[in-house]
């Protein structure tokens, strides 16, 4: 693989970082399969949005496009061995998407007050999630 110039080097570094992150997420998912679970309660949930501008170039024409991405934000409480914890993660991966409908469907699944299953690291219950 030949990497030339600053753009080539930056692209190669970005590729290595993406591969490392994907590997890390895969390892975490495998680890989570053995985590115990407990009951928890959603304390709040809402849809967050992130507005940004994508800058692309096509045939030497610069294109700016406004993009909005959405994610479900949750907070839940649970106990392990009589100690209370608060969690915020749905799962390992980021859940940002351009599909508002899919996030609205998630919001319907996790309304405030709902009882949920929380998966947690037995060595560190602060490391937890609702989806494994």
C-alpha positions in Angstrom: 0.0 0.0 0.0 1.5 3.3 -1.1 0.6 6.4 0.8 1.6 9.7 -0.8 1.3 13.3 0.4 -0.6 14.7 3.4 -4.0 13.6 2.2 -2.8 10.1 1.7 -1.3 9.9 5.2 -4.3 11.5 6.8 -6.6 9.0 5.0 -4.4 6.1 6.1 -4.4 7.3 9.8 -8.2 7.7 9.6 -8.6 4.2 8.3 -6.5 2.8 11.1 -8.5 4.7 13.7 -11.8 3.4 12.2 -10.6 -0.2 12.2 -9.4 0.2 15.8 -12.7 1.6 17.0 -14.6 -1.1 15.2 -12.4 -3.8 16.8 -12.9 -2.2 20.2 -16.7 -2.2 19.8 -16.7 -5.8 18.7 -14.6 -6.8 21.7 -17.0 -4.9 24.0 -20.1 -6.5 22.5 -18.5 -10.0 23.1 -17.6 -9.0 26.7 -21.2 -7.7 27.3 -22.7 -11.1 26.4 -21.6 -12.4 29.8 -22.7 -9.4 31.8 -25.4 -10.0 34.4 -28.6 -8.0 34.3 -30.9 -6.2 36.8 -34.1 -4.2 36.6 -33.9 -0.5 36.2 -36.3 2.4 35.6 -36.1 5.1 32.9 -35.9 8.4 34.6 -36.1 10.5 31.4 -35.7 10.1 27.7 -35.7 12.6 24.8 -34.5 13.1 21.3 -31.4 15.1 20.8 -30.4 16.7 17.5 -27.1 17.8 16.0 -27.1 20.2 13.1 -24.0 20.4 11.0 -22.9 21.2 7.5 -21.3 18.6 5.2 -18.7 20.0 2.8 -18.1 17.8 -0.2 -16.5 18.3 -3.6 -17.7 16.7 -6.8 -15.9 17.4 -10.1 -14.2 20.6 -8.6 -17.6 21.9 -7.4 -17.9 22.5 -3.7 -21.2 21.5 -2.2 -22.4 22.5 1.2 -25.3 20.5 2.6 -27.0 21.1 6.0 -27.5 17.8 7.8 -29.5 17.0 11.0 -28.8 13.8 12.9 -30.8 12.5 15.8 -30.2 10.3 18.8 -32.2 9.0 21.7 -30.8 10.2 25.1 -31.9 8.2 28.1 -31.2 8.2 31.8 -32.0 5.2 34.0 -31.5 4.2 37.6 -30.7 0.7 38.9 -29.2 -1.1 41.9 -26.4 -3.7 42.2 -25.8 -5.1 45.7 -27.9 -2.3 47.3 -25.8 0.5 45.7 -27.7 2.9 43.3 -26.3 3.7 39.9 -27.4 5.9 37.0 -26.8 5.0 33.4 -27.1 6.8 30.1 -26.1 4.2 27.4 -28.4 2.3 25.1 -25.5 0.2 23.8 -21.9 0.1 22.8 -22.1 2.0 19.5 -23.2 5.6 18.9 -26.9 5.8 18.0 -26.8 9.0 15.9 -28.9 8.7 12.7 -30.5 10.9 10.1 -33.8 9.0 10.5 -36.0 10.9 12.9 -38.7 8.2 12.6 -36.3 5.5 13.9 -35.4 7.6 16.9 -39.0 8.4 17.6 -39.7 4.6 17.6 -36.9 4.2 20.1 -38.4 7.0 22.2 -41.7 5.0 22.3 -39.7 2.0 23.6 -38.0 3.9 26.5 -40.5 6.3 28.0 -39.9 7.8 31.5 -41.1 5.4 34.2 -40.7 2.3 32.2 -39.1 -0.8 33.8 -36.1 -1.9 31.8 -33.4 -4.6 31.9 -29.9 -3.1 32.6 -26.8 -5.1 31.7 -23.7 -4.2 33.8 -20.1 -5.1 34.2 -19.9 -7.1 37.5 -16.5 -5.6 38.2 -17.6 -2.1 37.5 -21.4 -1.5 37.5 -20.9 2.1 36.3 -20.2 0.4 32.9 -23.7 -0.5 31.8 -26.1 -0.4 28.9 -29.7 -1.3 28.0 -28.8 -3.2 24.8 -26.0 -5.7 24.6 
